[in-house]
Structures are given as C-alpha cells and as structure tokens.
Amino acid sequence: MLVLTGCNPFNEAEPMMAEYLSRLARVLGSPAVSKSLELPSATTLPRRRDRVLEIPKLELGMLDFLSLYGCELQYVVGERNSVMGRVMQPINRLRYEIRFIQSAERCLQQIDDVELQAALKLAIASKRQTLPLAVWNATWGTEEIEKLFTLSKGYYPVAVDQNPVTDLALDLDQLNEMVSALNEQQLTVSLSDLGQIHQRWQAQFFAGQVINSARLLIATLNSGTDTLKARLEGRPLCLNGRPNNQSSIVQNFFFKIYIGEIQPYMSEVSRARDRLVRGFARLAEQQQPAMPDEFRHWYRRHLSEDAENSLWQQLDQAMMRHTRHWQDLLAQCGLRPGA
C-alpha cells in the first residue's frame, strides 16, 4: 500500500533507515528504537580564509629595467600589478605564477647583465618554491569546492540509474595528474580544463551528500546492531538450532529488507566513496606540505580512511559489526548466510 500511495519509505535514505530500524525491532520482538538518530559529527570545509594560503610577494626592483631588454617578463609582471591582477582568482593566480617562471627563464637567455641575471635566478627559485601554495589555492582554496562539500543538501540519492559521480571522478583523476605534474615542477602541464572542473564543483553537492549518508549509515547500523545484540543476549531465536515460524519471519526480513534494500544503498555509498572521496583524499595527500593545520583536522575526519577519527573507518566498522551480528543471530537457527 505504501508503494501504491507513493509513500514508499525505501525511496529516500532517511525514511529508509528509520523504517529498517522500526521493522527490525518489530520482527525481533524488541523495544522500538528512537525515531531520531544522533548522527556522528561532521563539519563543512574550513572557512576560506583558513584554507587560502598567502603567497609571498616578490620584491625585485630590478624588474623595472626589463623594458630595456624587451623581456616578456615585463608584461607578465605588469598584468599582475594591474587593478585586475591584484584580485586574481586562484586559478588565474596559478597561471600567473607558472607564466612568471617560464617568462623569467626565457628572459635569462636574452640578457647579459650579471647582476640582473642573479636577481632573476633568485626570483625563479623563489617562485618555484612557492608554487605549491598557488596549486593549493587553485584546488582547496576555491569557492566552488565549498558547494560540492556542503552538508545542507541532504543525503546521497537512492537507487540511481547510473553512477552520478562519474564525471566528478574523471575530473578528479585529471586534476590529480595535473597536481602531480606541478609537484614535479612540470610547468607545461595544461590547465585548460581546470575552469570547467571548478564549474562542475559549483553545480553538484555529491561530496557533502556522501558524507551525510555515511553518517546516517553509521548511526543506523550501530543502532541496529544494538537491537541484534540485545536479541542475541536474550532467549535464542531457535531452540536446539531448529528453524521455527519466527526464524522464517526474521530470515525473510533479512533477505527482503536488509539484503534487498539496505545493502544496495550501502554499496552505492561505498562506490561513491571509492570514486569521489578517495579522489579528493589523494588530492589533499599530494599537497600535504602545503596543507594548513585547520584543514588537516577536517581532512582526517572527512577524507582519510586511516586516521583515528576517520568517518570512513567508523562506517567500515559499523558495517562489519552489523553483518556479524546478523550472521550470529541466524546461526542460532542453522540459517547463517553462506553456511
């Protein structure tokens, strides 16, 4: 009837989890669980002012003399010092830093003033050293990434026809290759697609939704495990390991609801984690030397799978515990899955 009336609770994540816990308690003859789950903590990205790194200014009075040599660097620096140049977006600042290095290195081949050459070599070395700061700002310091990681857009969708994060995952593969090349000071890497990647970040909310769904699953599975554990500590589901009417009801619920509804959603969230969250984890890990402390705490909680306080480690543990308790309960009746 719920399906016919268009109120199927398994069409959306939150009502699905509430329905699962309610039915689980009912088929096990346990007290009803609270309708409102306390989700594990999560926060939005650190404020932009805590994510954006300051790139040291280059003080080179001798650059004023470059016009005497007709050096391209003169025009690059002139653009930076213009009104628009002073408010460059992170992606354009990265392009500027790369152009500065490339133009300065070409300029070295065109001038013969020893003092000016020495100044340019120092400038090039300084710019190469601070390039990771510009790379960080053009990835984690952007406004666009805040939209992708917002926690205000609910949960990851249920029963999607295709993997909705495919394009974002492909973008991440490409972006991680860009960052890897820049880390190796390969300045010829193309940044032509970086703007489009930022635009897609601004138009999607999947990263935050996956994080929200991980939190919902952790809370649901832990609550369900408590219900299963209480039943295991009470009278056996079956006497002498022989199935009965109640065990048939429980087994039917296990396959129809847990295996048929909950596990597919768990798999969808896990696939999104594999493609999306791990891609962003790699993007952050590649830039560990530049990572601000404020961001490092956020990274360990929301992206890392190994950190002590990792959300994803909590999810993996919650899934394993819940599955094990289901197996132990059904084993009381000789119905352990896979046996």
Salt bridges, closest charged atoms under 4 A:
GLU19 OE2 - ARG23 NE 2.75
ASP50 OD2 - ARG47 NE 3.17
GLU72 OE1 - ARG106 NH2 2.84
GLU79 OE1 - ARG99 NH1 2.90
GLU97 OE2 - ARG93 NE 2.67
GLU97 OE1 - LYS127 NZ 3.01
GLU105 OE2 - ARG128 NH2 2.90
GLU143 OE2 - ARG48 NH1 3.90
GLU146 OE2 - ARG51 NH2 3.03
ASP171 OD2 - ARG200 NE 2.55
GLU177 OE2 - ARG282 NH2 3.35
ASP274 OD1 - ARG273 NE 3.49
ASP274 OD1 - ARG278 NH1 2.88
GLU305 OE1 - ARG273 NH1 3.49
GLU305 OE2 - ARG278 NE 2.44
ASP316 OD1 - ARG273 NH2 2.88
ASP328 OD1 - ARG336 NH1 3.55
